[in-house]
Amino acid sequence: MEQNEALMNDKEYLLMEQGIMRLLGIDLQAYKSTQMRRRLTYFMNQCDARSFSEFCRKLESSPALLDRLRNHITINVSEFFRDEAPFNYLKSTVLPQLVRTRNRLKIWSAGCSGGQEPYSIAMLLDLLAANPGSYRILGTDIDSGVLKTAVAGGPYTSESLRNVGPSMLSRYFTASGGGYKVNDVIRQRVEFKMQNLLSDPFEKGFDLIACRNVTIYFTNEAKATLNRKFYDALSPGGILFIGGTETSLEMTALGFRPIAPQFFAKGEPAIRSASLKTPTVLTGQTRG
Ligand SMILES: C[S@@+](CC[C@H](N)C(=O)[O-])C[C@H]1O[C@@H](n2cnc3c(N)ncnc32)[C@H](O)[C@@H]1O
């Protein structure tokens, strides 16, 4: 529960913006301020600081507290195969067509948290028997803490595995330390990099970019700038896969064409338009 919302006033929030930019390189002006103010106020209350200046002093002197603050700001809840309907569409339509039509696939999970999303994509490509040498999957995030989990392939809580059926679980995961780790064969197919989507340059030539449940925290301006950068980073006909509530009016003005809920193609799509299939738990039965 995040309470005492009124505690951080405008002046304090401005100082907080400046401090966070200096200490963490995160530009809070790109994030929705009402939500962020609430989150920061809650964090400050949890730190037992008697005043705003004491809170700032604590932050300056404790790298561990700064790490916790970065985690708190970035909100990194994720799941494997998060949202079954779009993942089924990815499995049945987007990935098979991309594999068929592209010599070398370049895929990016932007704001990948602990790697659940790029590993889910790697598992789908494995089910499609795509040659691992014919694709590259990149996962990026601003948060070094979650990237450590991503690089190690876990361990993941059973909560983040709730959309993984028993056959997928036994095929791609190993029980470890009270949770599950992805098997090495999948882990080795994804590379991870730290990146701030709001300020760092992007690679180009991606055939698929997944950026989901990341821009919900951004202002409309930051979201529009990011979508323009994604457009430029996609190859012609490449696909942008976004979260259920993240669509924005500018998508078509930017040149994106909606091909299914949550999927947009750059210009002429390589994928035929289709509606999403009824969600079913992924079973791992695709390859014979
Ligand atoms: C809620 S998680 C979403 C993870 C995954 N895409 C999913 O849908 O399950 C949001 C992620 O975005 C990352 N993030 C937030 N702001 C970012 C930024 N400016 N640049 C890169 N990643 C950012 C957070 O660190 C967090 O891991």
The ligand as an SDF file (V2000), in Angstrom:
LIG
                    3D

 27 29  0  0  0  0  0  0  0  0999 V2000
    6.8990   -4.0350  -15.5730 C   0  0  0  0  0  0  0  0  0  0  0  0
    8.4490   -4.4890  -16.2690 S   0  0  0  0  0  0  0  0  0  0  0  0
    7.9740   -5.2380  -17.7840 C   0  0  0  0  0  0  0  0  0  0  0  0
    8.8280   -6.4430  -18.1310 C   0  0  0  0  0  0  0  0  0  0  0  0
    8.3690   -7.1770  -19.4040 C   0  0  0  0  0  0  0  0  0  0  0  0
    8.4990   -6.3410  -20.5730 N   0  0  0  0  0  0  0  0  0  0  0  0
    6.9550   -7.6480  -19.2520 C   0  0  0  0  0  0  0  0  0  0  0  0
    6.0580   -7.1280  -19.8980 O   0  0  0  0  0  0  0  0  0  0  0  0
    6.7230   -8.5620  -18.4430 O   0  0  0  0  0  0  0  0  0  0  0  0
    9.0740   -2.8920  -16.7750 C   0  0  0  0  0  0  0  0  0  0  0  0
   10.5930   -2.9080  -17.0190 C   0  0  0  0  0  0  0  0  0  0  0  0
   10.9460   -1.7060  -17.7020 O   0  0  0  0  0  0  0  0  0  0  0  0
   12.1900   -1.2810  -17.2070 C   0  0  0  0  0  0  0  0  0  0  0  0
   12.3480    0.1560  -17.4400 N   0  0  0  0  0  0  0  0  0  0  0  0
   11.6930    1.2030  -16.8540 C   0  0  0  0  0  0  0  0  0  0  0  0
   12.1520    2.3650  -17.3300 N   0  0  0  0  0  0  0  0  0  0  0  0
   13.1100    2.0570  -18.2510 C   0  0  0  0  0  0  0  0  0  0  0  0
   13.9580    2.8260  -19.0810 C   0  0  0  0  0  0  0  0  0  0  0  0
   13.9180    4.1560  -19.0580 N   0  0  0  0  0  0  0  0  0  0  0  0
   14.8280    2.1800  -19.8980 N   0  0  0  0  0  0  0  0  0  0  0  0
   14.8850    0.8250  -19.9160 C   0  0  0  0  0  0  0  0  0  0  0  0
   14.1080    0.0320  -19.1520 N   0  0  0  0  0  0  0  0  0  0  0  0
   13.2370    0.6480  -18.3180 C   0  0  0  0  0  0  0  0  0  0  0  0
   12.1390   -1.6170  -15.7300 C   0  0  0  0  0  0  0  0  0  0  0  0
   13.4230   -1.7030  -15.1480 O   0  0  0  0  0  0  0  0  0  0  0  0
   11.3850   -2.9450  -15.7290 C   0  0  0  0  0  0  0  0  0  0  0  0
   12.2540   -4.0450  -15.6900 O   0  0  0  0  0  0  0  0  0  0  0  0
  1  2  1  0
  2  3  1  0
  2 10  1  0
  3  4  1  0
  4  5  1  0
  5  6  1  0
  5  7  1  0
  7  8  2  0
  7  9  1  0
 10 11  1  0
 11 12  1  0
 11 26  1  0
 12 13  1  0
 13 14  1  0
 13 24  1  0
 14 15  1  0
 14 23  1  0
 15 16  2  0
 16 17  1  0
 17 18  1  0
 17 23  2  0
 18 19  1  0
 18 20  2  0
 20 21  1  0
 21 22  2  0
 22 23  1  0
 24 25  1  0
 24 26  1  0
 26 27  1  0
M  CHG  2   2   1   9  -1
M  END
$$$$
